[in-house]
Amino acid sequence: MSENAARWHEAWAAALDRLEADVDSAEALLNDEHMLRDLPAHDPWHPPPGLGPLPLDLRPRADAVLRRQLDVAARMATAMTSAAKHSLVLGKMGDDAREPARPSYVDVAL
C-alpha cells in the first residue's frame, strides 16, 4: 500500500472511530430509556387539609417558588419543542428507500 493510500485509509479509520463513538453514545442514551419509565408516578401537590391562608411573612417565599415553577415549566416546554424539532430533522435524514441513481449508459467512445 502506498504512503498516500495508507494515510487515506488511516484518516477514514479515524473518522469511522469517531462516528462509532457518537453512535455508541446515542445508543447508551436510548438504553437508559428505562430510567424514564422507572421514575415515580406524577404526584400533584395538594395543600394539606386545614392549612388555611398563607401567612403574610411567607408571601415572598411563595412568590419565589411560583416564579421558579413558571421558569422551569417554560424551560421544559422549550426543551420538549427543541427535542421535537430535532426528531423531525432526524426523521428527514433517515435512509432513503429508493435505490441510488445509477448511470443508464457508459460512453466508451472516449
A tleap script that builds the chain and sets N, CA, C and O, in Angstrom:
source leaprc.protein.ff14SB
mol = sequence {
  NMET SER GLU ASN ALA ALA ARG TRP HIE GLU
  ALA TRP ALA ALA ALA LEU ASP ARG LEU GLU
  ALA ASP VAL ASP SER ALA GLU ALA LEU LEU
  ASN ASP GLU HIE MET LEU ARG ASP LEU PRO
  ALA HIE ASP PRO TRP HIE PRO PRO PRO GLY
  LEU GLY PRO LEU PRO LEU ASP LEU ARG PRO
  ARG ALA ASP ALA VAL LEU ARG ARG GLN LEU
  ASP VAL ALA ALA ARG MET ALA THR ALA MET
  THR SER ALA ALA LYS HIE SER LEU VAL LEU
  GLY LYS MET GLY ASP ASP ALA ARG GLU PRO
  ALA ARG PRO SER TYR VAL ASP VAL ALA CLEU
}
set mol.1.N position { 0.859 -1.170 0.000 }
set mol.1.CA position { 0.000 0.000 0.000 }
set mol.1.C position { 0.902 1.230 0.000 }
set mol.1.O position { 1.843 1.311 0.790 }
set mol.2.N position { 0.619 2.187 -0.885 }
set mol.2.CA position { 1.431 3.397 -0.964 }
set mol.2.C position { 1.225 4.251 0.281 }
set mol.2.O position { 0.293 4.031 1.055 }
set mol.3.N position { 2.115 5.232 0.463 }
set mol.3.CA position { 2.029 6.097 1.635 }
set mol.3.C position { 0.728 6.908 1.617 }
set mol.3.O position { 0.074 7.060 2.649 }
set mol.4.N position { 0.353 7.431 0.431 }
set mol.4.CA position { -0.895 8.189 0.315 }
set mol.4.C position { -2.098 7.307 0.627 }
set mol.4.O position { -3.022 7.729 1.323 }
set mol.5.N position { -2.084 6.100 0.119 }
set mol.5.CA position { -3.187 5.181 0.369 }
set mol.5.C position { -3.264 4.830 1.851 }
set mol.5.O position { -4.357 4.710 2.404 }
set mol.6.N position { -2.126 4.668 2.487 }
set mol.6.CA position { -2.101 4.350 3.918 }
set mol.6.C position { -2.661 5.517 4.734 }
set mol.6.O position { -3.432 5.309 5.671 }
set mol.7.N position { -2.270 6.747 4.375 }
set mol.7.CA position { -2.797 7.922 5.089 }
set mol.7.C position { -4.303 8.058 4.883 }
set mol.7.O position { -5.048 8.365 5.814 }
set mol.8.N position { -4.735 7.824 3.646 }
set mol.8.CA position { -6.157 7.904 3.325 }
set mol.8.C position { -6.940 6.877 4.154 }
set mol.8.O position { -7.985 7.187 4.725 }
set mol.9.N position { -6.411 5.651 4.205 }
set mol.9.CA position { -7.044 4.592 4.970 }
set mol.9.C position { -7.071 4.952 6.458 }
set mol.9.O position { -8.087 4.743 7.121 }
set mol.10.N position { -5.992 5.478 6.978 }
set mol.10.CA position { -5.906 5.858 8.382 }
set mol.10.C position { -6.876 6.991 8.713 }
set mol.10.O position { -7.503 6.992 9.773 }
set mol.11.N position { -6.994 7.960 7.795 }
set mol.11.CA position { -7.920 9.073 8.012 }
set mol.11.C position { -9.359 8.569 8.078 }
set mol.11.O position { -10.138 8.998 8.930 }
set mol.12.N position { -9.702 7.655 7.171 }
set mol.12.CA position { -11.045 7.107 7.201 }
set mol.12.C position { -11.273 6.262 8.445 }
set mol.12.O position { -12.352 6.312 9.036 }
set mol.13.N position { -10.290 5.498 8.846 }
set mol.13.CA position { -10.429 4.686 10.055 }
set mol.13.C position { -10.674 5.584 11.266 }
set mol.13.O position { -11.501 5.261 12.118 }
set mol.14.N position { -9.966 6.700 11.347 }
set mol.14.CA position { -10.156 7.644 12.453 }
set mol.14.C position { -11.541 8.270 12.393 }
set mol.14.O position { -12.195 8.434 13.423 }
set mol.15.N position { -11.994 8.621 11.188 }
set mol.15.CA position { -13.326 9.212 11.038 }
set mol.15.C position { -14.402 8.209 11.455 }
set mol.15.O position { -15.368 8.573 12.125 }
set mol.16.N position { -14.232 6.962 11.062 }
set mol.16.CA position { -15.205 5.941 11.446 }
set mol.16.C position { -15.164 5.673 12.947 }
set mol.16.O position { -16.201 5.415 13.558 }
set mol.17.N position { -13.976 5.731 13.544 }
set mol.17.CA position { -13.879 5.593 15.003 }
set mol.17.C position { -14.723 6.655 15.686 }
set mol.17.O position { -15.443 6.361 16.640 }
set mol.18.N position { -14.638 7.882 15.205 }
set mol.18.CA position { -15.395 8.991 15.795 }
set mol.18.C position { -16.892 8.775 15.617 }
set mol.18.O position { -17.671 8.985 16.547 }
set mol.19.N position { -17.292 8.353 14.410 }
set mol.19.CA position { -18.715 8.106 14.162 }
set mol.19.C position { -19.238 6.968 15.042 }
set mol.19.O position { -20.346 7.043 15.573 }
set mol.20.N position { -18.433 5.921 15.189 }
set mol.20.CA position { -18.843 4.807 16.037 }
set mol.20.C position { -18.987 5.255 17.497 }
set mol.20.O position { -19.906 4.820 18.190 }
set mol.21.N position { -18.093 6.111 17.957 }
set mol.21.CA position { -18.180 6.625 19.325 }
set mol.21.C position { -19.459 7.436 19.510 }
set mol.21.O position { -20.114 7.338 20.548 }
set mol.22.N position { -19.816 8.241 18.501 }
set mol.22.CA position { -21.058 9.015 18.573 }
set mol.22.C position { -22.270 8.097 18.618 }
set mol.22.O position { -23.205 8.329 19.384 }
set mol.23.N position { -22.252 7.054 17.796 }
set mol.23.CA position { -23.369 6.107 17.784 }
set mol.23.C position { -23.434 5.363 19.121 }
set mol.23.O position { -24.521 5.138 19.653 }
set mol.24.N position { -22.283 4.985 19.660 }
set mol.24.CA position { -22.250 4.330 20.971 }
set mol.24.C position { -22.907 5.215 22.035 }
set mol.24.O position { -23.683 4.735 22.861 }
set mol.25.N position { -22.591 6.494 22.004 }
set mol.25.CA position { -23.175 7.426 22.972 }
set mol.25.C position { -24.691 7.513 22.810 }
set mol.25.O position { -25.428 7.496 23.796 }
set mol.26.N position { -25.150 7.606 21.565 }
set mol.26.CA position { -26.591 7.695 21.308 }
set mol.26.C position { -27.296 6.417 21.752 }
set mol.26.O position { -28.374 6.469 22.345 }
set mol.27.N position { -26.684 5.274 21.463 }
set mol.27.CA position { -27.280 4.010 21.890 }
set mol.27.C position { -27.342 3.907 23.409 }
set mol.27.O position { -28.316 3.394 23.960 }
set mol.28.N position { -26.310 4.392 24.082 }
set mol.28.CA position { -26.315 4.373 25.545 }
set mol.28.C position { -27.457 5.214 26.097 }
set mol.28.O position { -28.089 4.835 27.082 }
set mol.29.N position { -27.724 6.357 25.464 }
set mol.29.CA position { -28.845 7.190 25.898 }
set mol.29.C position { -30.167 6.461 25.698 }
set mol.29.O position { -31.041 6.501 26.564 }
set mol.30.N position { -30.309 5.797 24.555 }
set mol.30.CA position { -31.541 5.064 24.290 }
set mol.30.C position { -31.702 3.895 25.252 }
set mol.30.O position { -32.816 3.590 25.678 }
set mol.31.N position { -30.610 3.247 25.594 }
set mol.31.CA position { -30.672 2.125 26.522 }
set mol.31.C position { -31.066 2.575 27.924 }
set mol.31.O position { -31.570 1.774 28.711 }
set mol.32.N position { -30.844 3.835 28.239 }
set mol.32.CA position { -31.223 4.367 29.544 }
set mol.32.C position { -32.676 4.818 29.562 }
set mol.32.O position { -33.127 5.429 30.531 }
set mol.33.N position { -33.427 4.512 28.471 }
set mol.33.CA position { -34.828 4.887 28.400 }
set mol.33.C position { -35.603 4.309 29.578 }
set mol.33.O position { -36.579 4.907 30.032 }
set mol.34.N position { -35.172 3.142 30.079 }
set mol.34.CA position { -35.866 2.524 31.205 }
set mol.34.C position { -35.897 3.449 32.414 }
set mol.34.O position { -36.813 3.373 33.233 }
set mol.35.N position { -34.896 4.326 32.529 }
set mol.35.CA position { -34.857 5.247 33.654 }
set mol.35.C position { -36.065 6.175 33.623 }
set mol.35.O position { -36.603 6.543 34.667 }
set mol.36.N position { -36.487 6.551 32.417 }
set mol.36.CA position { -37.668 7.408 32.301 }
set mol.36.C position { -38.927 6.666 32.719 }
set mol.36.O position { -39.806 7.232 33.369 }
set mol.37.N position { -39.007 5.385 32.338 }
set mol.37.CA position { -40.187 4.597 32.703 }
set mol.37.C position { -40.212 4.302 34.198 }
set mol.37.O position { -41.286 4.140 34.776 }
set mol.38.N position { -39.045 4.231 34.827 }
set mol.38.CA position { -38.971 3.850 36.237 }
set mol.38.C position { -39.108 5.026 37.195 }
set mol.38.O position { -39.053 4.846 38.411 }
set mol.39.N position { -39.286 6.227 36.653 }
set mol.39.CA position { -39.470 7.382 37.527 }
set mol.39.C position { -40.777 7.225 38.304 }
set mol.39.O position { -41.721 6.609 37.811 }
set mol.40.N position { -40.834 7.770 39.497 }
set mol.40.CA position { -42.096 7.666 40.236 }
set mol.40.C position { -43.223 8.367 39.489 }
set mol.40.O position { -43.005 9.329 38.752 }
set mol.41.N position { -44.418 7.864 39.698 }
set mol.41.CA position { -45.595 8.460 39.048 }
set mol.41.C position { -45.757 9.908 39.500 }
set mol.41.O position { -45.397 10.275 40.619 }
set mol.42.N position { -46.301 10.707 38.611 }
set mol.42.CA position { -46.544 12.115 38.925 }
set mol.42.C position { -47.505 12.210 40.099 }
set mol.42.O position { -48.581 11.612 40.082 }
set mol.43.N position { -47.118 12.948 41.096 }
set mol.43.CA position { -47.928 13.098 42.298 }
set mol.43.C position { -48.184 14.587 42.506 }
set mol.43.O position { -47.388 15.268 43.153 }
set mol.44.N position { -49.288 15.099 41.963 }
set mol.44.CA position { -49.538 16.541 42.080 }
set mol.44.C position { -49.690 16.960 43.544 }
set mol.44.O position { -50.191 16.211 44.382 }
set mol.45.N position { -49.242 18.175 43.814 }
set mol.45.CA position { -49.300 18.706 45.164 }
set mol.45.C position { -50.702 19.184 45.481 }
set mol.45.O position { -51.350 19.844 44.668 }
set mol.46.N position { -51.154 18.848 46.654 }
set mol.46.CA position { -52.429 19.350 47.170 }
set mol.46.C position { -52.148 19.929 48.550 }
set mol.46.O position { -51.429 19.318 49.340 }
set mol.47.N position { -52.690 21.066 48.842 }
set mol.47.CA position { -52.457 21.619 50.178 }
set mol.47.C position { -53.026 20.680 51.242 }
set mol.47.O position { -54.105 20.114 51.070 }
set mol.48.N position { -52.300 20.524 52.325 }
set mol.48.CA position { -52.810 19.668 53.398 }
set mol.48.C position { -54.134 20.229 53.928 }
set mol.48.O position { -54.344 21.442 53.928 }
set mol.49.N position { -55.014 19.349 54.372 }
set mol.49.CA position { -56.303 19.829 54.907 }
set mol.49.C position { -56.091 20.751 56.110 }
set mol.49.O position { -55.227 20.508 56.952 }
set mol.50.N position { -56.875 21.783 56.169 }
set mol.50.CA position { -56.832 22.708 57.293 }
set mol.50.C position { -55.644 23.647 57.297 }
set mol.50.O position { -55.332 24.247 58.326 }
set mol.51.N position { -54.972 23.785 56.153 }
set mol.51.CA position { -53.772 24.636 56.098 }
set mol.51.C position { -54.121 26.111 56.288 }
set mol.51.O position { -53.367 26.855 56.914 }
set mol.52.N position { -55.236 26.519 55.760 }
set mol.52.CA position { -55.637 27.914 55.908 }
set mol.52.C position { -54.888 28.833 54.963 }
set mol.52.O position { -54.099 28.364 54.142 }
set mol.53.N position { -55.121 30.139 55.066 }
set mol.53.CA position { -54.471 31.102 54.172 }
set mol.53.C position { -52.975 31.220 54.472 }
set mol.53.O position { -52.510 30.934 55.576 }
set mol.54.N position { -52.256 31.646 53.459 }
set mol.54.CA position { -50.804 31.822 53.556 }
set mol.54.C position { -50.472 32.979 54.499 }
set mol.54.O position { -51.015 34.073 54.344 }
set mol.55.N position { -49.590 32.752 55.472 }
set mol.55.CA position { -49.168 33.874 56.324 }
set mol.55.C position { -48.448 34.935 55.487 }
set mol.55.O position { -47.702 34.603 54.566 }
set mol.56.N position { -48.669 36.181 55.804 }
set mol.56.CA position { -48.091 37.281 55.022 }
set mol.56.C position { -46.568 37.230 54.978 }
set mol.56.O position { -45.974 37.579 53.958 }
set mol.57.N position { -45.923 36.803 56.062 }
set mol.57.CA position { -44.465 36.792 56.061 }
set mol.57.C position { -43.891 35.711 55.141 }
set mol.57.O position { -42.709 35.759 54.801 }
set mol.58.N position { -44.721 34.727 54.732 }
set mol.58.CA position { -44.271 33.691 53.793 }
set mol.58.C position { -44.602 34.028 52.343 }
set mol.58.O position { -44.255 33.268 51.439 }
set mol.59.N position { -45.255 35.138 52.115 }
set mol.59.CA position { -45.648 35.539 50.763 }
set mol.59.C position { -44.439 35.690 49.837 }
set mol.59.O position { -44.496 35.194 48.712 }
set mol.60.N position { -43.336 36.354 50.251 }
set mol.60.CA position { -42.183 36.454 49.346 }
set mol.60.C position { -41.621 35.078 48.955 }
set mol.60.O position { -41.232 34.861 47.807 }
set mol.61.N position { -41.584 34.169 49.909 }
set mol.61.CA position { -41.080 32.827 49.596 }
set mol.61.C position { -42.033 32.118 48.632 }
set mol.61.O position { -41.581 31.469 47.688 }
set mol.62.N position { -43.323 32.231 48.853 }
set mol.62.CA position { -44.296 31.609 47.959 }
set mol.62.C position { -44.202 32.198 46.548 }
set mol.62.O position { -44.288 31.473 45.557 }
set mol.63.N position { -44.026 33.509 46.472 }
set mol.63.CA position { -43.862 34.155 45.162 }
set mol.63.C position { -42.603 33.660 44.459 }
set mol.63.O position { -42.607 33.445 43.247 }
set mol.64.N position { -41.516 33.477 45.230 }
set mol.64.CA position { -40.262 32.969 44.648 }
set mol.64.C position { -40.444 31.549 44.127 }
set mol.64.O position { -39.948 31.215 43.052 }
set mol.65.N position { -41.152 30.713 44.882 }
set mol.65.CA position { -41.420 29.339 44.439 }
set mol.65.C position { -42.244 29.355 43.161 }
set mol.65.O position { -41.958 28.607 42.225 }
set mol.66.N position { -43.258 30.197 43.117 }
set mol.66.CA position { -44.094 30.305 41.917 }
set mol.66.C position { -43.270 30.746 40.713 }
set mol.66.O position { -43.416 30.187 39.625 }
set mol.67.N position { -42.408 31.742 40.896 }
set mol.67.CA position { -41.549 32.201 39.786 }
set mol.67.C position { -40.666 31.058 39.285 }
set mol.67.O position { -40.508 30.868 38.079 }
set mol.68.N position { -40.090 30.296 40.225 }
set mol.68.CA position { -39.244 29.166 39.837 }
set mol.68.C position { -40.046 28.109 39.089 }
set mol.68.O position { -39.573 27.558 38.096 }
set mol.69.N position { -41.259 27.824 39.563 }
set mol.69.CA position { -42.105 26.842 38.884 }
set mol.69.C position { -42.418 27.277 37.451 }
set mol.69.O position { -42.344 26.475 36.520 }
set mol.70.N position { -42.764 28.544 37.288 }
set mol.70.CA position { -43.073 29.046 35.955 }
set mol.70.C position { -41.845 29.010 35.052 }
set mol.70.O position { -41.948 28.699 33.866 }
set mol.71.N position { -40.676 29.330 35.621 }
set mol.71.CA position { -39.435 29.291 34.856 }
set mol.71.C position { -39.114 27.859 34.407 }
set mol.71.O position { -38.751 27.627 33.254 }
set mol.72.N position { -39.252 26.911 35.328 }
set mol.72.CA position { -38.977 25.507 34.987 }
set mol.72.C position { -39.972 25.017 33.936 }
set mol.72.O position { -39.589 24.309 33.004 }
set mol.73.N position { -41.230 25.384 34.079 }
set mol.73.CA position { -42.235 24.973 33.091 }
set mol.73.C position { -41.891 25.524 31.705 }
set mol.73.O position { -42.012 24.816 30.705 }
set mol.74.N position { -41.466 26.773 31.649 }
set mol.74.CA position { -41.095 27.374 30.358 }
set mol.74.C position { -39.868 26.684 29.776 }
set mol.74.O position { -39.815 26.413 28.576 }
set mol.75.N position { -38.880 26.398 30.627 }
set mol.75.CA position { -37.668 25.727 30.139 }
set mol.75.C position { -37.984 24.311 29.671 }
set mol.75.O position { -37.420 23.849 28.680 }
set mol.76.N position { -38.879 23.619 30.373 }
set mol.76.CA position { -39.265 22.269 29.952 }
set mol.76.C position { -39.999 22.302 28.616 }
set mol.76.O position { -39.774 21.447 27.759 }
set mol.77.N position { -40.870 23.284 28.440 }
set mol.77.CA position { -41.582 23.409 27.170 }
set mol.77.C position { -40.604 23.682 26.032 }
set mol.77.O position { -40.748 23.133 24.940 }
set mol.78.N position { -39.608 24.532 26.290 }
set mol.78.CA position { -38.588 24.821 25.278 }
set mol.78.C position { -37.796 23.563 24.944 }
set mol.78.O position { -37.530 23.283 23.775 }
set mol.79.N position { -37.419 22.804 25.976 }
set mol.79.CA position { -36.655 21.576 25.747 }
set mol.79.C position { -37.475 20.563 24.955 }
set mol.79.O position { -36.939 19.898 24.068 }
set mol.80.N position { -38.762 20.435 25.260 }
set mol.80.CA position { -39.610 19.495 24.526 }
set mol.80.C position { -39.776 19.925 23.080 }
set mol.80.O position { -39.745 19.093 22.173 }
set mol.81.N position { -39.954 21.234 22.860 }
set mol.81.CA position { -40.081 21.743 21.494 }
set mol.81.C position { -38.807 21.494 20.712 }
set mol.81.O position { -38.845 21.083 19.552 }
set mol.82.N position { -37.688 21.744 21.353 }
set mol.82.CA position { -36.395 21.517 20.706 }
set mol.82.C position { -36.215 20.042 20.365 }
set mol.82.O position { -35.758 19.703 19.274 }
set mol.83.N position { -36.574 19.170 21.297 }
set mol.83.CA position { -36.457 17.730 21.046 }
set mol.83.C position { -37.359 17.310 19.890 }
set mol.83.O position { -36.964 16.493 19.057 }
set mol.84.N position { -38.564 17.864 19.836 }
set mol.84.CA position { -39.478 17.530 18.746 }
set mol.84.C position { -38.916 17.986 17.402 }
set mol.84.O position { -39.022 17.268 16.407 }
set mol.85.N position { -38.316 19.183 17.371 }
set mol.85.CA position { -37.716 19.682 16.127 }
set mol.85.C position { -36.550 18.811 15.708 }
set mol.85.O position { -36.404 18.490 14.529 }
set mol.86.N position { -35.709 18.421 16.672 }
set mol.86.CA position { -34.571 17.552 16.353 }
set mol.86.C position { -35.057 16.206 15.830 }
set mol.86.O position { -34.482 15.654 14.893 }
set mol.87.N position { -36.108 15.686 16.433 }
set mol.87.CA position { -36.664 14.413 15.991 }
set mol.87.C position { -37.183 14.516 14.560 }
set mol.87.O position { -37.000 13.601 13.758 }
set mol.88.N position { -37.824 15.622 14.250 }
set mol.88.CA position { -38.331 15.844 12.895 }
set mol.88.C position { -37.186 15.882 11.890 }
set mol.88.O position { -37.262 15.268 10.826 }
set mol.89.N position { -36.127 16.605 12.235 }
set mol.89.CA position { -34.970 16.692 11.339 }
set mol.89.C position { -34.323 15.325 11.162 }
set mol.89.O position { -33.982 14.942 10.043 }
set mol.90.N position { -34.153 14.591 12.250 }
set mol.90.CA position { -33.550 13.266 12.159 }
set mol.90.C position { -34.400 12.335 11.311 }
set mol.90.O position { -33.870 11.510 10.568 }
set mol.91.N position { -35.712 12.465 11.420 }
set mol.91.CA position { -36.592 11.640 10.603 }
set mol.91.C position { -36.414 11.915 9.119 }
set mol.91.O position { -36.543 11.013 8.292 }
set mol.92.N position { -36.121 13.154 8.792 }
set mol.92.CA position { -35.904 13.508 7.384 }
set mol.92.C position { -34.538 13.058 6.890 }
set mol.92.O position { -34.308 12.967 5.684 }
set mol.93.N position { -33.633 12.775 7.821 }
set mol.93.CA position { -32.283 12.375 7.438 }
set mol.93.C position { -32.147 10.862 7.331 }
set mol.93.O position { -31.056 10.362 7.057 }
set mol.94.N position { -33.228 10.127 7.540 }
set mol.94.CA position { -33.188 8.668 7.518 }
set mol.94.C position { -32.809 8.132 6.154 }
set mol.94.O position { -32.698 8.867 5.173 }
set mol.95.N position { -32.616 6.822 6.127 }
set mol.95.CA position { -32.251 6.162 4.871 }
set mol.95.C position { -33.340 6.368 3.826 }
set mol.95.O position { -34.531 6.236 4.107 }
set mol.96.N position { -32.909 6.688 2.640 }
set mol.96.CA position { -33.845 6.839 1.534 }
set mol.96.C position { -34.166 5.449 1.002 }
set mol.96.O position { -33.260 4.686 0.669 }
set mol.97.N position { -35.440 5.121 0.920 }
set mol.97.CA position { -35.851 3.785 0.481 }
set mol.97.C position { -35.603 3.568 -1.007 }
set mol.97.O position { -35.551 2.429 -1.472 }
set mol.98.N position { -35.451 4.648 -1.745 }
set mol.98.CA position { -35.208 4.494 -3.179 }
set mol.98.C position { -33.779 4.048 -3.428 }
set mol.98.O position { -32.889 4.304 -2.617 }
set mol.99.N position { -33.567 3.391 -4.533 }
set mol.99.CA position { -32.208 2.986 -4.908 }
set mol.99.C position { -31.431 4.221 -5.334 }
set mol.99.O position { -32.012 5.173 -5.857 }
set mol.100.N position { -30.121 4.212 -5.115 }
set mol.100.CA position { -29.317 5.353 -5.557 }
set mol.100.C position { -29.330 5.453 -7.082 }
set mol.100.O position { -29.492 4.454 -7.782 }
set mol.101.N position { -29.157 6.660 -7.574 }
set mol.101.CA position { -29.145 6.868 -9.023 }
set mol.101.C position { -27.964 6.127 -9.629 }
set mol.101.O position { -26.858 6.133 -9.089 }
set mol.102.N position { -28.223 5.495 -10.753 }
set mol.102.CA position { -27.174 4.759 -11.470 }
set mol.102.C position { -27.113 5.275 -12.897 }
set mol.102.O position { -28.127 5.669 -13.472 }
set mol.103.N position { -25.916 5.268 -13.458 }
set mol.103.CA position { -25.847 5.734 -14.855 }
set mol.103.C position { -26.611 4.770 -15.766 }
set mol.103.O position { -26.606 3.559 -15.548 }
set mol.104.N position { -27.264 5.325 -16.786 }
set mol.104.CA position { -28.018 4.480 -17.684 }
set mol.104.C position { -27.176 3.956 -18.842 }
set mol.104.O position { -27.577 3.016 -19.528 }
set mol.105.N position { -26.016 4.557 -19.060 }
set mol.105.CA position { -25.109 4.033 -20.094 }
set mol.105.C position { -23.701 4.506 -19.767 }
set mol.105.O position { -23.518 5.434 -18.980 }
set mol.106.N position { -22.731 3.879 -20.359 }
set mol.106.CA position { -21.343 4.278 -20.203 }
set mol.106.C position { -20.807 4.600 -21.599 }
set mol.106.O position { -20.881 3.774 -22.509 }
set mol.107.N position { -20.269 5.805 -21.754 }
set mol.107.CA position { -19.731 6.232 -23.043 }
set mol.107.C position { -18.305 5.721 -23.157 }
set mol.107.O position { -17.399 6.254 -22.517 }
set mol.108.N position { -18.103 4.689 -23.967 }
set mol.108.CA position { -16.781 4.092 -24.133 }
set mol.108.C position { -16.045 4.682 -25.333 }
set mol.108.O position { -14.928 4.262 -25.637 }
set mol.109.N position { -16.649 5.638 -26.012 }
set mol.109.CA position { -16.033 6.214 -27.198 }
set mol.109.C position { -14.869 7.132 -26.849 }
set mol.109.O position { -14.067 7.455 -27.725 }
set mol.110.N position { -14.754 7.554 -25.620 }
set mol.110.CA position { -13.692 8.487 -25.239 }
set mol.110.C position { -12.396 7.838 -25.200 }
set mol.110.O position { -11.392 8.483 -24.896 }
savepdb mol mol.pdb
quit
